[in-house]
Every structure is written in structure tokens, then in C-alpha cells.
């Protein structure tokens, strides 16, 4: 499990395809010191397994499903990726629950400085089938970053980005039209599943869910 707090930005050094599997190699200087072969790490919000380690790089094997479902299909050598190690059992919960299971990709629209401020507006377009899980002031993982939704207009989502987040992630390396990994709030999906499990004659309300201890 991850929390969406990016610890390091790595750089893709190679993408090699062999028998339908792509080997992705990422250069990193800090987190690699704590990583062991076979362990998991979130790469731009995708939970991957380290299959090869060197003093300054880590390698991952990407299945075709992972390649097609995530923003990795846009990356090339030199691309920047966000890195986060799994949360420790005794660690602080700084963001929100992020599993590293990408629900789909959105479209990066812009990262614009807010007039008269140091902050930025990040604007993305999300798939219509994921929009129902995104709410105002709710959590959304974008490229593995735990972010809070500031505005929703149809399928366009706006998020406020502080300078620290802009500098410590790959957001400023993105171009309009680039796909970005999205993972919606897991709780929203559980609520939907619970509601769909109700009988046709019953009414589901927020008060009822709360009353049941949700």
C-alpha cells in the first residue's frame, strides 16, 4: 500500500522489449538504497516489482496489460517518473490509500501558475466512466500523487498544486495531451459495490451506510 507522497523522481534510461514483455529501467539515487529485488515500488502510481538492481538503477518487467492500461505507453528514454516505496507499518499516513492499481488514464491539459500566487492549477480530463468516483474535495491519485480535487466541470478536473509538489514530481515535464495514470478513491468503489448489492426494493442512503458503521 502507498499513500501518494512522492519520495523521488527517477529517469527512464531504457525500455527494451523481449518476447512480449518490456523491461523498463529507471535511474534513481535515493530509494534504491532501501529497495531489494522482488520488492514493490510505485512508479508514477503503478505498483511494480523490482526484478533487477544496480547501484544507480532499478529494472521492472511490464506485462502488455500494464503497458496498454497506463501512461507508460507515452514514455521514452529520458522521461521522468514519480517513485514511492510502500508505506511502513509504523509509518505516517501522509496522503490517502493508494494501491498502485491504475483505474485508467486521463489527459494532461495544463499546469498553469495561478495569477498573483506561487501555486499552480493542474487541469486534466478524466474518462467518463471514472468521473462518478471523483468528488469535490475528494482524493484522486494522478501519476501516483495524492491530490485533492478543487473543481469538477463535466470530465475536466482541476487540482491546486503547491510549488513543492510541482518541483518534487514529474508534473512539470508533462505536455498537453500526455496520458496520466489515475487511481480513484478506493472507498468510492466499495460504496458503489455495496449499493449495487442492495435489493431492488431497498433504498440506500448515506445515513444508512453510516448507521451500518461504514
N, C-alpha and C positions, 0 to 999 in steps of 0.2 A: 504494500500500500504506500501511496505517495501523498503529499499534501499540496503540491503545486507551487512550492517555493524553490525557485531555480538556484542551484548552487554553483554552476559553472556553465560557460558557453564553450562548446567544443567545435572543432572544424573538421568537416569531412575531408579525408585525404585520399580515399579511393572507394570506388564501387565496382566490384568485379562479379560477373555472372558465371556460374558454373552449374550445368545440369538443372536449370530452372530455379536455382537458389542464388540470391545475390548476397555477396559478402560486403558488408558496409564497415569501413574502418574510420574511426573518429579519433583525432588527436585531442588529448586533454592533459592537463598538468597537475590538477589537484585531486579530483575524485578518484583517479586511477590508483592512487596510493592506498585507498581503502577498499578497492574492488578486487575480488577474486574470481577466477574462472568458474563459470556456472552460476554466478550470482546475477541478480536482476538490477537494471538501472532504467530509468525513464529517459528516453531520447525524444525530445520535443513532444512529450506526452505519451509516447508509445513504450510500453514495458517490454524490454528486450533482454536477452540473456547474453552475457559476455562469453564468447567462445574462444577468444584469443586475446592475450595481453602482452604488451611490451612496455618498456619504461615510460613511454610517452603516448601510447595509443591503445585503443580497445577495439576489437572486431566483433561484429554481430552477423548472424545469418538471418536474412529476411525471406520469409515464405512469400509466394506470389500473392496470397491474400493480404498480407501486411503491406506489400508494395502497392497494390492497387487500392487499398482502402484508406491509406494515409497520405499525408503530404510528402512522403518520401519520393513519390513519383516525380516531383519537381526538382529534387535536389541534384546537385552535381558536385564535382570536386571543388572544395573551397567554400561550400555552403556552411552556414553556422547553425548549430543545433543546441537546444537547451538540455541540460543534464541535471538529473536529480537522483540521489540514492534513495532507497526505500527508507521510510520512517522507522526509527528505532523504537522498540517497545517502551523505552523510558524517555522518548523524545517529546519535544513540544509540538503541539498541533497548530502550526502557523497559518495554514490555508484552509482547505476543505478536503474531504475524502476524494482522492484521485486514484483510480485503479490502474491507469495506464492502458485501458481498453478503449480505443478510439471508436466513437459512435459514427463518425463521418467527417468530412472535410467541409470547411467554409471557404469563402473567398475573401482574401485581404483586399480592402478597399483603400484605406489610407491611415496614416498615423500623423495627425496634424497638431501642431502646437496650439494650445488654447490662447486666444488673444489676451494679452496682459498678464499671462501666467507662465510658469515654468512647466506646467503639466501638459499632457497631450490627450487628444481624443483618438482612440483606436476604433475604427469602423470596419466591420466585417459583415458579409452576407452569409446567412446560415441556411441549410436545406429546410424546406417547408416541413418535412417530417420530424425535424428536431425542434422546431420553433415552439411546439407545445410544452416542451420541458424547460424553456427559458423564461424567467420572470424578472420583473423589475427588482433590483437589489438582490437578486439571487446569484448563486455562484455558477461560473462557467469556466472550464479549463480550455484555454486557447494555446496551442503549441506547448502544452504542459504547464502553463502558467495559471495559477489560481487567480481569477479575476471576478470583479463584481459588476453586474450589468447596470449601466446608468440610464440607458434609453433603449426602447424597442419600437421600431416602426416597421410593421409587417415582418419581413425576414431580415431586416437590417438591424444589427445590434451595435450599440456604442458603449465603449468602456473607457473610463478615465485611467490614464497611465501616469504614474509619478515618474520624475526623472530617474530615480534609482532603478525602477523596473525597465525603463527604456534602455538604460546603459548596461544592465546586467543580463539582458536576454537577447534573443535574435530578432526582436521586432523591427528594429531599425534597418535590418538587412533585407526585409521583405519588399517586394514590388507589387503594385496594384495588379490584381488578377491571380496572385500566387495562392495556392490552396494552403489552408492552415488546419491542423488537427483540432478536432473538437471532442470533448467528453462532457456530456451534460451531467447535472447533479444526479447522483445515483438514487437519492431519496425520492426525486420526482418520478423515476421509473418504477420504484417499488409502490408508490402511491397509486400510479396508473394500474399496475398489476392487481393491486388489492381491489380497486374499484371495478375492474373488469371481471373479477371473480365473484362479485355480488350477484344475487339472483335478479331476474328481470323485475320482480315485484318490490324490490327494496330500494331505498333511497340512501345514497352515500353523501354525507356532509362532512365538512371539516370538523364540526363539533363531535360527530360520531367517531371519527378517527381518533381525535384527541381523547375522547372518553374511553376508547379501547386501549389507550396507553401508547399510541403511536408517537 
